[in-house]
Amino acid sequence: MKNVTIYSTPTCHFCHATKEFFKEHNIIFTDYNVSEDSARRDEMIQKSGQMGVPVIFVDNEMVMGFDELKLRKLLEIKN
């Protein structure tokens, strides 16, 4: 099983879409709300070099934004 982490905010449409995609495909993930957790926000900025969300990690692979094709490939989800 892959280790999946998303750095998100409650008001981000693409964050919601990403988490719905994970749920639809039974992907277990850790969600960090960077609007409330400054330590995780700083961690996200250090790793990604940006403040935009979502920032997603599948194991050590970073995905910026809701890139469904890249997520499908990394998570080995067939169409």
PyMOL Python script that loads the backbone (N, CA, C, O; Angstrom):
from pymol import cmd

cmd.read_pdbstr("""\
ATOM      1  N   MET A   1       0.834  -1.183   0.000  1.00  0.00           N
ATOM      2  CA  MET A   1       0.000   0.000   0.000  1.00  0.00           C
ATOM      3  C   MET A   1       0.882   1.251   0.000  1.00  0.00           C
ATOM      4  O   MET A   1       1.903   1.304   0.686  1.00  0.00           O
ATOM      5  N   LYS A   2       0.481   2.234  -0.762  1.00  0.00           N
ATOM      6  CA  LYS A   2       1.245   3.474  -0.879  1.00  0.00           C
ATOM      7  C   LYS A   2       0.919   4.417   0.272  1.00  0.00           C
ATOM      8  O   LYS A   2      -0.196   4.418   0.796  1.00  0.00           O
ATOM      9  N   ASN A   3       1.905   5.215   0.656  1.00  0.00           N
ATOM     10  CA  ASN A   3       1.712   6.226   1.686  1.00  0.00           C
ATOM     11  C   ASN A   3       1.267   7.513   0.992  1.00  0.00           C
ATOM     12  O   ASN A   3       2.037   8.106   0.236  1.00  0.00           O
ATOM     13  N   VAL A   4       0.027   7.949   1.245  1.00  0.00           N
ATOM     14  CA  VAL A   4      -0.546   9.107   0.559  1.00  0.00           C
ATOM     15  C   VAL A   4      -0.836  10.198   1.579  1.00  0.00           C
ATOM     16  O   VAL A   4      -1.490   9.964   2.595  1.00  0.00           O
ATOM     17  N   THR A   5      -0.333  11.402   1.287  1.00  0.00           N
ATOM     18  CA  THR A   5      -0.530  12.567   2.153  1.00  0.00           C
ATOM     19  C   THR A   5      -0.991  13.730   1.304  1.00  0.00           C
ATOM     20  O   THR A   5      -0.492  13.936   0.198  1.00  0.00           O
ATOM     21  N   ILE A   6      -1.956  14.502   1.827  1.00  0.00           N
ATOM     22  CA  ILE A   6      -2.410  15.708   1.145  1.00  0.00           C
ATOM     23  C   ILE A   6      -2.356  16.873   2.123  1.00  0.00           C
ATOM     24  O   ILE A   6      -2.830  16.779   3.256  1.00  0.00           O
ATOM     25  N   TYR A   7      -1.779  17.956   1.669  1.00  0.00           N
ATOM     26  CA  TYR A   7      -1.788  19.218   2.400  1.00  0.00           C
ATOM     27  C   TYR A   7      -2.900  20.037   1.761  1.00  0.00           C
ATOM     28  O   TYR A   7      -2.870  20.294   0.558  1.00  0.00           O
ATOM     29  N   SER A   8      -3.883  20.450   2.559  1.00  0.00           N
ATOM     30  CA  SER A   8      -5.075  21.065   2.000  1.00  0.00           C
ATOM     31  C   SER A   8      -5.636  22.161   2.902  1.00  0.00           C
ATOM     32  O   SER A   8      -5.153  22.390   4.011  1.00  0.00           O
ATOM     33  N   THR A   9      -6.668  22.829   2.393  1.00  0.00           N
ATOM     34  CA  THR A   9      -7.452  23.781   3.188  1.00  0.00           C
ATOM     35  C   THR A   9      -8.919  23.453   2.987  1.00  0.00           C
ATOM     36  O   THR A   9      -9.286  22.866   1.969  1.00  0.00           O
ATOM     37  N   PRO A  10      -9.774  23.825   3.952  1.00  0.00           N
ATOM     38  CA  PRO A  10     -11.199  23.501   3.837  1.00  0.00           C
ATOM     39  C   PRO A  10     -11.917  24.223   2.700  1.00  0.00           C
ATOM     40  O   PRO A  10     -12.959  23.753   2.242  1.00  0.00           O
ATOM     41  N   THR A  11     -11.394  25.340   2.240  1.00  0.00           N
ATOM     42  CA  THR A  11     -12.082  26.123   1.209  1.00  0.00           C
ATOM     43  C   THR A  11     -11.581  25.855  -0.204  1.00  0.00           C
ATOM     44  O   THR A  11     -12.041  26.494  -1.150  1.00  0.00           O
ATOM     45  N   CYS A  12     -10.655  24.931  -0.362  1.00  0.00           N
ATOM     46  CA  CYS A  12     -10.029  24.658  -1.660  1.00  0.00           C
ATOM     47  C   CYS A  12     -10.842  23.615  -2.441  1.00  0.00           C
ATOM     48  O   CYS A  12     -10.961  22.462  -2.028  1.00  0.00           O
ATOM     49  N   HIS A  13     -11.393  24.049  -3.576  1.00  0.00           N
ATOM     50  CA  HIS A  13     -12.190  23.158  -4.427  1.00  0.00           C
ATOM     51  C   HIS A  13     -11.369  21.959  -4.915  1.00  0.00           C
ATOM     52  O   HIS A  13     -11.858  20.830  -4.910  1.00  0.00           O
ATOM     53  N   PHE A  14     -10.126  22.202  -5.335  1.00  0.00           N
ATOM     54  CA  PHE A  14      -9.294  21.118  -5.852  1.00  0.00           C
ATOM     55  C   PHE A  14      -8.884  20.142  -4.745  1.00  0.00           C
ATOM     56  O   PHE A  14      -8.676  18.956  -5.002  1.00  0.00           O
ATOM     57  N   CYS A  15      -8.769  20.646  -3.521  1.00  0.00           N
ATOM     58  CA  CYS A  15      -8.496  19.761  -2.375  1.00  0.00           C
ATOM     59  C   CYS A  15      -9.669  18.808  -2.177  1.00  0.00           C
ATOM     60  O   CYS A  15      -9.475  17.605  -1.997  1.00  0.00           O
ATOM     61  N   HIS A  16     -10.895  19.351  -2.212  1.00  0.00           N
ATOM     62  CA  HIS A  16     -12.086  18.513  -2.064  1.00  0.00           C
ATOM     63  C   HIS A  16     -12.167  17.485  -3.191  1.00  0.00           C
ATOM     64  O   HIS A  16     -12.484  16.320  -2.951  1.00  0.00           O
ATOM     65  N   ALA A  17     -11.883  17.912  -4.408  1.00  0.00           N
ATOM     66  CA  ALA A  17     -11.939  16.996  -5.549  1.00  0.00           C
ATOM     67  C   ALA A  17     -10.915  15.867  -5.397  1.00  0.00           C
ATOM     68  O   ALA A  17     -11.201  14.713  -5.716  1.00  0.00           O
ATOM     69  N   THR A  18      -9.730  16.209  -4.912  1.00  0.00           N
ATOM     70  CA  THR A  18      -8.688  15.196  -4.716  1.00  0.00           C
ATOM     71  C   THR A  18      -9.114  14.185  -3.667  1.00  0.00           C
ATOM     72  O   THR A  18      -8.970  12.978  -3.861  1.00  0.00           O
ATOM     73  N   LYS A  19      -9.639  14.683  -2.555  1.00  0.00           N
ATOM     74  CA  LYS A  19     -10.054  13.766  -1.476  1.00  0.00           C
ATOM     75  C   LYS A  19     -11.232  12.901  -1.906  1.00  0.00           C
ATOM     76  O   LYS A  19     -11.313  11.739  -1.509  1.00  0.00           O
ATOM     77  N   GLU A  20     -12.142  13.438  -2.706  1.00  0.00           N
ATOM     78  CA  GLU A  20     -13.244  12.634  -3.239  1.00  0.00           C
ATOM     79  C   GLU A  20     -12.710  11.546  -4.172  1.00  0.00           C
ATOM     80  O   GLU A  20     -13.180  10.409  -4.145  1.00  0.00           O
ATOM     81  N   PHE A  21     -11.737  11.901  -4.987  1.00  0.00           N
ATOM     82  CA  PHE A  21     -11.088  10.924  -5.872  1.00  0.00           C
ATOM     83  C   PHE A  21     -10.471   9.792  -5.051  1.00  0.00           C
ATOM     84  O   PHE A  21     -10.630   8.618  -5.387  1.00  0.00           O
ATOM     85  N   PHE A  22      -9.767  10.148  -3.976  1.00  0.00           N
ATOM     86  CA  PHE A  22      -9.172   9.123  -3.110  1.00  0.00           C
ATOM     87  C   PHE A  22     -10.255   8.214  -2.523  1.00  0.00           C
ATOM     88  O   PHE A  22     -10.112   6.992  -2.521  1.00  0.00           O
ATOM     89  N   LYS A  23     -11.333   8.817  -2.028  1.00  0.00           N
ATOM     90  CA  LYS A  23     -12.415   8.028  -1.417  1.00  0.00           C
ATOM     91  C   LYS A  23     -13.074   7.104  -2.435  1.00  0.00           C
ATOM     92  O   LYS A  23     -13.365   5.948  -2.130  1.00  0.00           O
ATOM     93  N   GLU A  24     -13.311   7.617  -3.651  1.00  0.00           N
ATOM     94  CA  GLU A  24     -13.934   6.800  -4.703  1.00  0.00           C
ATOM     95  C   GLU A  24     -13.105   5.569  -5.036  1.00  0.00           C
ATOM     96  O   GLU A  24     -13.642   4.537  -5.440  1.00  0.00           O
ATOM     97  N   HIS A  25     -11.794   5.684  -4.863  1.00  0.00           N
ATOM     98  CA  HIS A  25     -10.898   4.581  -5.219  1.00  0.00           C
ATOM     99  C   HIS A  25     -10.321   3.878  -3.983  1.00  0.00           C
ATOM    100  O   HIS A  25      -9.333   3.148  -4.070  1.00  0.00           O
ATOM    101  N   ASN A  26     -10.959   4.116  -2.838  1.00  0.00           N
ATOM    102  CA  ASN A  26     -10.570   3.463  -1.576  1.00  0.00           C
ATOM    103  C   ASN A  26      -9.103   3.653  -1.233  1.00  0.00           C
ATOM    104  O   ASN A  26      -8.438   2.725  -0.774  1.00  0.00           O
ATOM    105  N   ILE A  27      -8.601   4.869  -1.460  1.00  0.00           N
ATOM    106  CA  ILE A  27      -7.220   5.205  -1.133  1.00  0.00           C
ATOM    107  C   ILE A  27      -7.193   5.786   0.274  1.00  0.00           C
ATOM    108  O   ILE A  27      -7.864   6.778   0.558  1.00  0.00           O
ATOM    109  N   ILE A  28      -6.422   5.170   1.140  1.00  0.00           N
ATOM    110  CA  ILE A  28      -6.244   5.685   2.503  1.00  0.00           C
ATOM    111  C   ILE A  28      -5.222   6.813   2.436  1.00  0.00           C
ATOM    112  O   ILE A  28      -4.159   6.661   1.834  1.00  0.00           O
ATOM    113  N   PHE A  29      -5.550   7.953   3.060  1.00  0.00           N
ATOM    114  CA  PHE A  29      -4.655   9.105   2.984  1.00  0.00           C
ATOM    115  C   PHE A  29      -4.653   9.867   4.297  1.00  0.00           C
ATOM    116  O   PHE A  29      -5.594   9.783   5.086  1.00  0.00           O
ATOM    117  N   THR A  30      -3.583  10.609   4.515  1.00  0.00           N
ATOM    118  CA  THR A  30      -3.460  11.515   5.649  1.00  0.00           C
ATOM    119  C   THR A  30      -3.689  12.919   5.130  1.00  0.00           C
ATOM    120  O   THR A  30      -3.086  13.332   4.139  1.00  0.00           O
ATOM    121  N   ASP A  31      -4.570  13.659   5.809  1.00  0.00           N
ATOM    122  CA  ASP A  31      -4.924  15.011   5.382  1.00  0.00           C
ATOM    123  C   ASP A  31      -4.428  16.009   6.421  1.00  0.00           C
ATOM    124  O   ASP A  31      -4.784  15.917   7.595  1.00  0.00           O
ATOM    125  N   TYR A  32      -3.602  16.968   5.985  1.00  0.00           N
ATOM    126  CA  TYR A  32      -3.131  18.032   6.866  1.00  0.00           C
ATOM    127  C   TYR A  32      -3.799  19.339   6.451  1.00  0.00           C
ATOM    128  O   TYR A  32      -3.635  19.797   5.320  1.00  0.00           O
ATOM    129  N   ASN A  33      -4.551  19.934   7.371  1.00  0.00           N
ATOM    130  CA  ASN A  33      -5.214  21.212   7.127  1.00  0.00           C
ATOM    131  C   ASN A  33      -4.211  22.324   7.416  1.00  0.00           C
ATOM    132  O   ASN A  33      -3.993  22.685   8.573  1.00  0.00           O
ATOM    133  N   VAL A  34      -3.607  22.862   6.368  1.00  0.00           N
ATOM    134  CA  VAL A  34      -2.544  23.844   6.551  1.00  0.00           C
ATOM    135  C   VAL A  34      -3.070  25.230   6.916  1.00  0.00           C
ATOM    136  O   VAL A  34      -2.284  26.123   7.230  1.00  0.00           O
ATOM    137  N   SER A  35      -4.389  25.420   6.880  1.00  0.00           N
ATOM    138  CA  SER A  35      -4.928  26.705   7.321  1.00  0.00           C
ATOM    139  C   SER A  35      -4.966  26.786   8.850  1.00  0.00           C
ATOM    140  O   SER A  35      -5.028  27.877   9.416  1.00  0.00           O
ATOM    141  N   GLU A  36      -4.929  25.634   9.509  1.00  0.00           N
ATOM    142  CA  GLU A  36      -4.973  25.607  10.971  1.00  0.00           C
ATOM    143  C   GLU A  36      -3.673  25.119  11.605  1.00  0.00           C
ATOM    144  O   GLU A  36      -3.418  25.391  12.778  1.00  0.00           O
ATOM    145  N   ASP A  37      -2.858  24.408  10.851  1.00  0.00           N
ATOM    146  CA  ASP A  37      -1.636  23.797  11.391  1.00  0.00           C
ATOM    147  C   ASP A  37      -0.415  24.478  10.769  1.00  0.00           C
ATOM    148  O   ASP A  37       0.014  24.119   9.672  1.00  0.00           O
ATOM    149  N   SER A  38       0.135  25.456  11.475  1.00  0.00           N
ATOM    150  CA  SER A  38       1.247  26.236  10.919  1.00  0.00           C
ATOM    151  C   SER A  38       2.508  25.399  10.727  1.00  0.00           C
ATOM    152  O   SER A  38       3.284  25.658   9.807  1.00  0.00           O
ATOM    153  N   ALA A  39       2.722  24.404  11.579  1.00  0.00           N
ATOM    154  CA  ALA A  39       3.900  23.542  11.421  1.00  0.00           C
ATOM    155  C   ALA A  39       3.795  22.749  10.119  1.00  0.00           C
ATOM    156  O   ALA A  39       4.780  22.624   9.391  1.00  0.00           O
ATOM    157  N   ARG A  40       2.610  22.211   9.818  1.00  0.00           N
ATOM    158  CA  ARG A  40       2.413  21.458   8.570  1.00  0.00           C
ATOM    159  C   ARG A  40       2.466  22.394   7.361  1.00  0.00           C
ATOM    160  O   ARG A  40       2.951  22.011   6.295  1.00  0.00           O
ATOM    161  N   ARG A  41       1.964  23.626   7.532  1.00  0.00           N
ATOM    162  CA  ARG A  41       2.050  24.608   6.449  1.00  0.00           C
ATOM    163  C   ARG A  41       3.514  24.890   6.121  1.00  0.00           C
ATOM    164  O   ARG A  41       3.899  24.893   4.952  1.00  0.00           O
ATOM    165  N   ASP A  42       4.331  25.128   7.150  1.00  0.00           N
ATOM    166  CA  ASP A  42       5.759  25.367   6.944  1.00  0.00           C
ATOM    167  C   ASP A  42       6.431  24.164   6.285  1.00  0.00           C
ATOM    168  O   ASP A  42       7.279  24.319   5.406  1.00  0.00           O
ATOM    169  N   GLU A  43       6.041  22.961   6.721  1.00  0.00           N
ATOM    170  CA  GLU A  43       6.583  21.730   6.133  1.00  0.00           C
ATOM    171  C   GLU A  43       6.229  21.645   4.649  1.00  0.00           C
ATOM    172  O   GLU A  43       7.077  21.308   3.823  1.00  0.00           O
ATOM    173  N   MET A  44       4.967  21.954   4.314  1.00  0.00           N
ATOM    174  CA  MET A  44       4.508  21.920   2.927  1.00  0.00           C
ATOM    175  C   MET A  44       5.290  22.917   2.074  1.00  0.00           C
ATOM    176  O   MET A  44       5.714  22.586   0.967  1.00  0.00           O
ATOM    177  N   ILE A  45       5.482  24.131   2.581  1.00  0.00           N
ATOM    178  CA  ILE A  45       6.208  25.164   1.839  1.00  0.00           C
ATOM    179  C   ILE A  45       7.654  24.747   1.632  1.00  0.00           C
ATOM    180  O   ILE A  45       8.214  24.954   0.555  1.00  0.00           O
ATOM    181  N   GLN A  46       8.264  24.159   2.661  1.00  0.00           N
ATOM    182  CA  GLN A  46       9.649  23.702   2.541  1.00  0.00           C
ATOM    183  C   GLN A  46       9.765  22.611   1.473  1.00  0.00           C
ATOM    184  O   GLN A  46      10.697  22.630   0.668  1.00  0.00           O
ATOM    185  N   LYS A  47       8.827  21.664   1.462  1.00  0.00           N
ATOM    186  CA  LYS A  47       8.890  20.552   0.515  1.00  0.00           C
ATOM    187  C   LYS A  47       8.545  20.968  -0.908  1.00  0.00           C
ATOM    188  O   LYS A  47       9.154  20.486  -1.863  1.00  0.00           O
ATOM    189  N   SER A  48       7.561  21.868  -1.051  1.00  0.00           N
ATOM    190  CA  SER A  48       7.042  22.194  -2.382  1.00  0.00           C
ATOM    191  C   SER A  48       7.574  23.508  -2.951  1.00  0.00           C
ATOM    192  O   SER A  48       7.564  23.713  -4.165  1.00  0.00           O
ATOM    193  N   GLY A  49       8.040  24.398  -2.066  1.00  0.00           N
ATOM    194  CA  GLY A  49       8.490  25.701  -2.516  1.00  0.00           C
ATOM    195  C   GLY A  49       7.361  26.646  -2.866  1.00  0.00           C
ATOM    196  O   GLY A  49       7.584  27.661  -3.526  1.00  0.00           O
ATOM    197  N   GLN A  50       6.138  26.325  -2.430  1.00  0.00           N
ATOM    198  CA  GLN A  50       4.991  27.170  -2.741  1.00  0.00           C
ATOM    199  C   GLN A  50       3.960  27.106  -1.621  1.00  0.00           C
ATOM    200  O   GLN A  50       4.036  26.264  -0.726  1.00  0.00           O
ATOM    201  N   MET A  51       2.990  28.024  -1.697  1.00  0.00           N
ATOM    202  CA  MET A  51       1.926  28.059  -0.696  1.00  0.00           C
ATOM    203  C   MET A  51       0.597  27.522  -1.226  1.00  0.00           C
ATOM    204  O   MET A  51      -0.356  27.383  -0.459  1.00  0.00           O
ATOM    205  N   GLY A  52       0.517  27.218  -2.520  1.00  0.00           N
ATOM    206  CA  GLY A  52      -0.727  26.728  -3.103  1.00  0.00           C
ATOM    207  C   GLY A  52      -1.045  25.308  -2.669  1.00  0.00           C
ATOM    208  O   GLY A  52      -0.150  24.502  -2.416  1.00  0.00           O
ATOM    209  N   VAL A  53      -2.337  25.017  -2.587  1.00  0.00           N
ATOM    210  CA  VAL A  53      -2.811  23.677  -2.240  1.00  0.00           C
ATOM    211  C   VAL A  53      -3.732  23.187  -3.352  1.00  0.00           C
ATOM    212  O   VAL A  53      -4.278  24.001  -4.098  1.00  0.00           O
ATOM    213  N   PRO A  54      -3.913  21.895  -3.475  1.00  0.00           N
ATOM    214  CA  PRO A  54      -3.312  20.846  -2.672  1.00  0.00           C
ATOM    215  C   PRO A  54      -1.888  20.501  -3.111  1.00  0.00           C
ATOM    216  O   PRO A  54      -1.514  20.628  -4.277  1.00  0.00           O
ATOM    217  N   VAL A  55      -1.121  20.063  -2.125  1.00  0.00           N
ATOM    218  CA  VAL A  55       0.175  19.441  -2.379  1.00  0.00           C
ATOM    219  C   VAL A  55       0.019  18.000  -1.897  1.00  0.00           C
ATOM    220  O   VAL A  55      -0.327  17.755  -0.742  1.00  0.00           O
ATOM    221  N   ILE A  56       0.274  17.068  -2.783  1.00  0.00           N
ATOM    222  CA  ILE A  56       0.015  15.654  -2.522  1.00  0.00           C
ATOM    223  C   ILE A  56       1.320  14.882  -2.647  1.00  0.00           C
ATOM    224  O   ILE A  56       2.129  15.135  -3.539  1.00  0.00           O
ATOM    225  N   PHE A  57       1.506  13.939  -1.738  1.00  0.00           N
ATOM    226  CA  PHE A  57       2.640  13.032  -1.826  1.00  0.00           C
ATOM    227  C   PHE A  57       2.125  11.606  -1.899  1.00  0.00           C
ATOM    228  O   PHE A  57       1.311  11.181  -1.080  1.00  0.00           O
ATOM    229  N   VAL A  58       2.613  10.874  -2.895  1.00  0.00           N
ATOM    230  CA  VAL A  58       2.375   9.432  -2.993  1.00  0.00           C
ATOM    231  C   VAL A  58       3.745   8.817  -2.810  1.00  0.00           C
ATOM    232  O   VAL A  58       4.596   8.869  -3.698  1.00  0.00           O
ATOM    233  N   ASP A  59       3.941   8.229  -1.634  1.00  0.00           N
ATOM    234  CA  ASP A  59       5.270   7.840  -1.187  1.00  0.00           C
ATOM    235  C   ASP A  59       6.143   9.095  -1.259  1.00  0.00           C
ATOM    236  O   ASP A  59       5.845  10.070  -0.569  1.00  0.00           O
ATOM    237  N   ASN A  60       7.194   9.112  -2.057  1.00  0.00           N
ATOM    238  CA  ASN A  60       8.061  10.294  -2.125  1.00  0.00           C
ATOM    239  C   ASN A  60       7.833  11.143  -3.366  1.00  0.00           C
ATOM    240  O   ASN A  60       8.580  12.089  -3.617  1.00  0.00           O
ATOM    241  N   GLU A  61       6.814  10.817  -4.140  1.00  0.00           N
ATOM    242  CA  GLU A  61       6.504  11.567  -5.371  1.00  0.00           C
ATOM    243  C   GLU A  61       5.530  12.698  -5.051  1.00  0.00           C
ATOM    244  O   GLU A  61       4.461  12.466  -4.486  1.00  0.00           O
ATOM    245  N   MET A  62       5.910  13.927  -5.417  1.00  0.00           N
ATOM    246  CA  MET A  62       5.060  15.084  -5.150  1.00  0.00           C
ATOM    247  C   MET A  62       4.176  15.382  -6.355  1.00  0.00           C
ATOM    248  O   MET A  62       4.620  15.339  -7.502  1.00  0.00           O
ATOM    249  N   VAL A  63       2.905  15.686  -6.063  1.00  0.00           N
ATOM    250  CA  VAL A  63       1.946  16.094  -7.086  1.00  0.00           C
ATOM    251  C   VAL A  63       1.400  17.454  -6.661  1.00  0.00           C
ATOM    252  O   VAL A  63       0.895  17.608  -5.549  1.00  0.00           O
ATOM    253  N   MET A  64       1.504  18.441  -7.554  1.00  0.00           N
ATOM    254  CA  MET A  64       1.010  19.779  -7.269  1.00  0.00           C
ATOM    255  C   MET A  64      -0.367  19.919  -7.898  1.00  0.00           C
ATOM    256  O   MET A  64      -0.519  19.756  -9.108  1.00  0.00           O
ATOM    257  N   GLY A  65      -1.359  20.218  -7.089  1.00  0.00           N
ATOM    258  CA  GLY A  65      -2.718  20.350  -7.606  1.00  0.00           C
ATOM    259  C   GLY A  65      -3.349  18.989  -7.855  1.00  0.00           C
ATOM    260  O   GLY A  65      -2.720  17.948  -7.668  1.00  0.00           O
ATOM    261  N   PHE A  66      -4.603  19.021  -8.280  1.00  0.00           N
ATOM    262  CA  PHE A  66      -5.334  17.789  -8.557  1.00  0.00           C
ATOM    263  C   PHE A  66      -5.030  17.344  -9.984  1.00  0.00           C
ATOM    264  O   PHE A  66      -5.744  17.690 -10.925  1.00  0.00           O
ATOM    265  N   ASP A  67      -3.955  16.572 -10.125  1.00  0.00           N
ATOM    266  CA  ASP A  67      -3.524  16.039 -11.414  1.00  0.00           C
ATOM    267  C   ASP A  67      -3.968  14.573 -11.449  1.00  0.00           C
ATOM    268  O   ASP A  67      -3.229  13.670 -11.057  1.00  0.00           O
ATOM    269  N   GLU A  68      -5.204  14.366 -11.933  1.00  0.00           N
ATOM    270  CA  GLU A  68      -5.797  13.030 -11.871  1.00  0.00           C
ATOM    271  C   GLU A  68      -4.984  11.997 -12.634  1.00  0.00           C
ATOM    272  O   GLU A  68      -4.809  10.878 -12.151  1.00  0.00           O
ATOM    273  N   LEU A  69      -4.486  12.342 -13.805  1.00  0.00           N
ATOM    274  CA  LEU A  69      -3.705  11.373 -14.588  1.00  0.00           C
ATOM    275  C   LEU A  69      -2.448  10.936 -13.847  1.00  0.00           C
ATOM    276  O   LEU A  69      -2.126   9.748 -13.813  1.00  0.00           O
ATOM    277  N   LYS A  70      -1.743  11.886 -13.260  1.00  0.00           N
ATOM    278  CA  LYS A  70      -0.524  11.542 -12.516  1.00  0.00           C
ATOM    279  C   LYS A  70      -0.869  10.712 -11.280  1.00  0.00           C
ATOM    280  O   LYS A  70      -0.162   9.758 -10.956  1.00  0.00           O
ATOM    281  N   LEU A  71      -1.954  11.073 -10.590  1.00  0.00           N
ATOM    282  CA  LEU A  71      -2.368  10.311  -9.406  1.00  0.00           C
ATOM    283  C   LEU A  71      -2.755   8.879  -9.791  1.00  0.00           C
ATOM    284  O   LEU A  71      -2.393   7.928  -9.098  1.00  0.00           O
ATOM    285  N   ARG A  72      -3.486   8.731 -10.893  1.00  0.00           N
ATOM    286  CA  ARG A  72      -3.854   7.385 -11.356  1.00  0.00           C
ATOM    287  C   ARG A  72      -2.610   6.540 -11.621  1.00  0.00           C
ATOM    288  O   ARG A  72      -2.558   5.362 -11.269  1.00  0.00           O
ATOM    289  N   LYS A  73      -1.613   7.158 -12.244  1.00  0.00           N
ATOM    290  CA  LYS A  73      -0.383   6.438 -12.559  1.00  0.00           C
ATOM    291  C   LYS A  73       0.351   6.037 -11.277  1.00  0.00           C
ATOM    292  O   LYS A  73       0.741   4.880 -11.117  1.00  0.00           O
ATOM    293  N   LEU A  74       0.538   7.002 -10.362  1.00  0.00           N
ATOM    294  CA  LEU A  74       1.272   6.734  -9.128  1.00  0.00           C
ATOM    295  C   LEU A  74       0.556   5.718  -8.231  1.00  0.00           C
ATOM    296  O   LEU A  74       1.194   4.914  -7.551  1.00  0.00           O
ATOM    297  N   LEU A  75      -0.774   5.768  -8.242  1.00  0.00           N
ATOM    298  CA  LEU A  75      -1.572   4.875  -7.380  1.00  0.00           C
ATOM    299  C   LEU A  75      -1.986   3.600  -8.100  1.00  0.00           C
ATOM    300  O   LEU A  75      -2.675   2.751  -7.534  1.00  0.00           O
ATOM    301  N   GLU A  76      -1.554   3.470  -9.368  1.00  0.00           N
ATOM    302  CA  GLU A  76      -1.859   2.295 -10.178  1.00  0.00           C
ATOM    303  C   GLU A  76      -3.359   2.042 -10.267  1.00  0.00           C
ATOM    304  O   GLU A  76      -3.828   0.921 -10.067  1.00  0.00           O
ATOM    305  N   ILE A  77      -4.109   3.114 -10.574  1.00  0.00           N
ATOM    306  CA  ILE A  77      -5.557   3.035 -10.738  1.00  0.00           C
ATOM    307  C   ILE A  77      -5.843   2.985 -12.231  1.00  0.00           C
ATOM    308  O   ILE A  77      -5.450   3.877 -12.983  1.00  0.00           O
ATOM    309  N   LYS A  78      -6.528   1.937 -12.642  1.00  0.00           N
ATOM    310  CA  LYS A  78      -6.901   1.796 -14.044  1.00  0.00           C
ATOM    311  C   LYS A  78      -8.201   2.561 -14.297  1.00  0.00           C
ATOM    312  O   LYS A  78      -8.986   2.791 -13.378  1.00  0.00           O
ATOM    313  N   ASN A  79      -8.416   2.949 -15.556  1.00  0.00           N
ATOM    314  CA  ASN A  79      -9.646   3.688 -15.910  1.00  0.00           C
ATOM    315  C   ASN A  79     -10.866   2.853 -15.826  1.00  0.00           C
ATOM    316  O   ASN A  79     -11.966   3.337 -16.094  1.00  0.00           O
TER     317      ASN A  79
END
""", "prot")
cmd.dss("prot")
cmd.show_as("cartoon", "prot")
cmd.util.cbc("prot")
cmd.orient("prot")
